[in-house]
Amino acid sequence: QVQFVESGGGLVQPGGSLRLSCTASGFTLDYYAMCWFRQAPGKERAAVSCISSSDDSTFYADSVTGRFTISRDNAKATVYLQMNSLKPEDTAVYYCAARPGATVLYRTGYRYWGQGTQVTVSP
């Protein structure tokens, strides 16, 4: 059985920061690509940032480039998303996701998901 536990969401003012964590149990992350997806009300779930399992290549959506940083610690079976300079449009439920092998950006490519954590950016 595979389980992800997400933490770090919350309510912040515009310009603030949060760090999301996603920790896996039941398997190791060494051979898994990891992504953070987010879903705002009325919008489709879309990839925000991903990190590969092999060469540490990273992907950032244009909307978050320069503000968000993804990292992973395989020894802790954890992936992080550092979010700085948050904007109201970043408000969404954030999900971590994992798949064996190469990074893909579409939701159905991912086998394992966290439960989601709410990020709200509001004055």
TABEL-V714345 format. One record per residue. RES is the residue in three letters. SS is DSSP state (h for helix, s for strand, l for the rest). PSI is psi as a letter, one per 30 degrees, with the letter a starting at -180 (* if undefined). Layout:
BEGIN
RES;SS;PSI
RES;SS;PSI
END
This chain:
BEGIN
GLN;l;k
VAL;l;k
GLN;s;k
PHE;s;k
VAL;s;k
GLU;s;k
SER;s;l
GLY;l;f
GLY;l;l
GLY;s;a
LEU;s;k
VAL;s;l
GLN;l;l
PRO;l;k
GLY;l;f
GLY;l;a
SER;l;l
LEU;s;l
ARG;s;j
LEU;s;k
SER;s;k
CYS;s;j
THR;s;k
ALA;s;k
SER;s;l
GLY;l;f
PHE;l;l
THR;l;l
LEU;l;g
ASP;l;e
TYR;l;g
TYR;s;k
ALA;s;k
MET;s;k
CYS;s;l
TRP;s;k
PHE;s;l
ARG;s;l
GLN;s;j
ALA;l;l
PRO;l;k
GLY;l;g
LYS;l;l
GLU;l;l
ARG;l;k
ALA;s;k
ALA;s;k
VAL;s;e
SER;s;k
CYS;s;l
ILE;s;k
SER;l;l
SER;l;f
SER;l;e
ASP;l;g
ASP;l;g
SER;l;k
THR;s;l
PHE;s;k
TYR;s;k
ALA;l;k
ASP;l;e
SER;l;f
VAL;l;f
THR;l;k
GLY;l;f
ARG;l;e
PHE;s;k
THR;s;k
ILE;s;k
SER;s;l
ARG;s;l
ASP;s;j
ASN;h;e
ALA;h;e
LYS;h;g
ALA;l;h
THR;s;k
VAL;s;k
TYR;s;l
LEU;s;j
GLN;s;k
MET;s;j
ASN;l;l
SER;l;h
LEU;l;k
LYS;l;l
PRO;h;e
GLU;h;f
ASP;h;f
THR;l;k
ALA;s;l
VAL;s;k
TYR;s;k
TYR;s;k
CYS;s;l
ALA;s;k
ALA;s;k
ARG;s;k
PRO;s;k
GLY;l;b
ALA;l;l
THR;l;k
VAL;l;l
LEU;l;g
TYR;l;k
ARG;h;e
THR;h;f
GLY;h;f
TYR;l;k
ARG;l;e
TYR;s;k
TRP;s;k
GLY;l;l
GLN;l;f
GLY;l;k
THR;s;k
GLN;s;k
VAL;s;k
THR;s;k
VAL;s;j
SER;l;k
PRO;l;*
END
